[in-house]
Amino acid sequence: MLSLLIRIYSEPDIDWWLKERDLDLTGVNSKAELIVTSNKGFRKPQNIRHPHSWSIVDNEELVRWLLEQY
């Protein structure tokens, strides 16, 4: 069985944000979600399989989520 390993590093350095951007952590993008898809990565018009294709996105769900953020 093939395993896909993913590791994400994040350093929300509060002092840096205050000094360099004059922002506290409320100004830092601290929300993250991982949306895992299956059999959706196809590039048009050739229909070539590619996992980094935008076709993995559920457009309506993404727009709904974006609108809920504001």
CORZIJO-V32028 format. One line per field, one symbol per residue. ss: DSSP state (H for helix, E for strand, C for the rest). psi: psi as a letter, one per 20 degrees, with the letter a starting at -180 (. if undefined). Layout:
BEGIN
ss = ???
psi = ???
END
This chain:
BEGIN
ss = CCCCCCCCCCCCCHHHHHHHHCCCHHHCCCCCCCCCCCCCCEECCCCEECCCCHHHCCHHHHHHHHHHCC
psi = pppoppppqpnmnggghgghilqaiiipnjpqqpoprpkinppqiilppoijqiiipogggggggghii.
END
